[in-house]
Amino acid sequence: MPAPASSEAASAPERLALPGLILGGALIGCSPIFVRLSEVGSVSTAFWRLALALIPLLLMAGRGEAKGAARPATWRDRLFISLPGVILGAELVAWHISLQMTSVANSTLLVNMAPVFVALISWAFLGKPPGRLFLLALAVTIFGVVVLKGGPAALGEGDLAGDAVAIFAALLYAGYILMLSRARERFSAPTIMLHSTAAAALAVAPFALLTEPAFAPVTLMGWATLCALSWISQASGQSLIAWALAFLPASFSSLTLLFQPVVAALLAWALLDEALTPLQAIGGLIVLAGIWIARKAQKT
């Protein structure tokens, strides 16, 4: 990544990168609420989440090009910035399949193991070994997610094959984060998000058409729910994460995104009257503590 022209010029976006990443994670954390309210099945919901996001992403990409941002000039460039979306589409399909095969607790917990794979891939293939403090942060945060999901006792009702699919989904999401981080070294976040989201929608569409009886909602409220999911969680949340990845390491960013299940639990408590137990509250605090340790590790 090219060095900034001056530390003063680079300081503002660097200072905003972490708040932007956390806000992006919080917006994505809203998605389970919208998915629960959707009138169509989970895979069709995933398709519309991606397809409807192309409307604001087209507008954002147009503004980025007007400001002189780099544009993909060749088919190789377009493939380079579209591939993260294909990986994301595959991850969504794998996750939804795992939800049908194993328990919800197992599936959501194992998908949240993506930061482990980001750290391992960065170490094995990119020559970036994690420091001891980051490993501590990773262990604390993962433990917090386990507590948030109900502790080890809630994870015994899963299916081995379904758990394996969920782990595969976590591996795919790790690949998505790493590819997104590499793409941000050359192109703007709006340009990457437009191409990758279009590729993800195309990847998910066949599964939605072939596996679910109801492809599109039939009420205005159903469409409003999908638009909220698409524009809030996908277009806004994922774009903020893509933008922040230009200034923050992929391993730290993936760990910070474990803030999402905390937001989802709080929203389910506030909007769906789902009980927030003391154990879940403790788990959420542990997750936040792990993220704080990771931030300290990043600064050292």
Residue pairs with C-beta under 8 A, 6 or more apart in sequence:
1 185
1 246
4 10
13 246
13 247
14 247
17 243
17 244
17 246
17 247
17 248
18 244
18 248
18 256
18 295
20 240
20 243
20 244
21 240
21 241
21 244
21 248
21 253
21 256
21 257
22 256
22 259
23 237
23 240
24 236
24 237
24 238
24 239
24 240
24 241
24 244
25 237
25 241
25 256
25 257
25 259
25 260
25 263
26 237
26 259
26 260
26 263
27 232
27 233
27 236
27 237
27 240
28 233
28 237
28 238
28 241
28 257
28 260
29 259
29 260
29 261
29 262
29 263
29 264
29 267
30 232
30 233
30 237
30 263
30 264
30 267
31 49
31 229
31 233
31 234
31 237
31 264
32 264
32 267
32 268
33 264
33 267
33 268
33 271
33 272
34 225
34 226
34 228
34 229
34 232
34 233
35 42
35 45
35 229
36 272
37 225
38 45
38 217
38 222
38 225
38 226
38 229
39 214
39 217
39 218
39 219
39 221
39 222
39 225
40 48
40 212
40 214
40 215
40 216
40 217
40 222
40 226
41 208
41 211
41 212
41 213
41 214
42 96
42 99
43 92
43 93
43 96
43 204
43 207
43 208
43 211
43 212
44 208
44 212
44 214
44 215
44 216
45 226
45 229
46 92
46 93
46 96
46 204
46 208
47 201
47 204
47 205
47 208
47 215
48 216
48 226
48 229
48 230
49 226
49 229
49 230
49 233
49 234
50 89
50 197
50 200
50 201
50 204
50 230
50 234
51 201
51 205
51 230
52 226
52 227
52 230
52 231
52 234
53 197
53 230
53 231
53 234
53 235
53 238
54 194
54 197
54 198
54 201
55 231
56 231
56 235
56 236
57 190
57 193
57 194
57 197
57 235
57 239
58 194
60 190
60 193
60 194
60 235
60 239
61 190
61 191
61 193
61 194
63 190
64 188
64 189
64 190
64 191
65 71
65 191
69 187
69 188
69 190
69 191
70 186
70 187
70 188
70 191
71 187
71 191
72 78
72 80
72 81
72 187
72 191
72 195
77 186
77 187
78 195
80 183
80 186
81 183
81 187
81 191
81 192
81 195
81 196
82 195
82 196
82 198
82 199
83 179
83 196
83 199
84 176
84 179
84 180
84 183
84 192
84 196
84 199
85 195
85 196
85 197
85 198
85 199
85 200
85 201
85 203
86 196
86 199
86 200
86 203
87 172
87 175
87 176
87 179
88 172
88 173
88 176
88 196
88 200
89 199
89 200
89 201
89 202
89 203
89 204
90 172
90 203
91 169
91 172
91 173
91 176
92 200
92 204
93 203
93 204
93 207
94 165
94 166
94 168
94 169
94 172
95 107
95 111
95 166
95 169
97 165
98 107
98 110
98 111
98 162
98 163
98 165
98 166
98 169
99 107
100 162
101 159
101 161
101 162
101 165
102 158
102 159
102 161
102 162
102 163
102 165
102 166
103 154
103 155
103 157
103 158
103 159
103 162
105 149
105 150
105 154
105 155
105 157
105 158
106 155
106 157
106 158
106 159
106 162
106 163
106 166
107 158
107 162
107 163
107 166
108 149
108 261
109 145
109 146
109 149
109 155
110 163
110 166
110 167
110 169
110 170
111 166
111 169
111 170
111 173
112 142
112 145
112 170
112 258
112 261
113 142
113 167
113 170
114 170
114 171
114 173
114 174
114 177
114 254
114 257
115 138
115 141
115 142
115 174
115 251
115 254
115 255
115 257
115 258
116 138
116 142
116 170
116 174
117 170
117 171
117 174
117 175
118 174
118 177
118 178
118 250
118 251
118 254
118 255
119 130
119 134
119 135
119 138
119 251
121 174
121 175
121 178
122 128
122 130
122 178
122 250
122 251
123 129
123 130
128 249
128 251
130 138
130 251
131 297
131 300
133 293
133 296
133 297
133 300
134 251
134 252
134 255
134 294
134 297
134 298
136 293
136 297
137 255
137 290
137 291
137 293
137 294
137 296
137 297
138 255
138 290
138 294
139 290
140 286
140 289
140 290
140 293
141 255
141 258
141 286
141 287
141 290
141 291
141 294
142 258
142 290
143 286
143 290
144 258
144 283
144 284
144 285
144 286
144 287
144 288
144 289
144 290
145 258
145 261
145 283
145 287
146 152
146 155
146 283
147 279
147 280
147 282
147 283
147 286
148 261
148 262
148 265
148 280
148 283
148 284
148 286
148 287
149 155
149 261
149 283
150 279
150 280
151 279
174 254
177 245
177 250
177 253
177 254
178 250
180 192
180 196
180 241
180 242
180 245
180 250
181 245
181 249
181 250
181 253
183 192
183 196
184 192
184 242
184 243
184 245
184 246
185 246
189 239
189 242
189 243
189 246
190 239
192 242
193 235
193 238
193 239
193 242
197 234
197 235
197 238
208 215
209 215
217 223
217 225
217 226
241 253
241 257
244 253
245 253
248 256
248 298
249 298
252 294
252 295
252 297
252 298
255 290
255 291
255 294
256 291
256 294
258 287
258 290
258 291
259 287
259 288
259 291
261 287
262 284
262 287
262 288
265 276
265 280
265 284
266 276
266 284
268 274
268 276
269 275
269 276
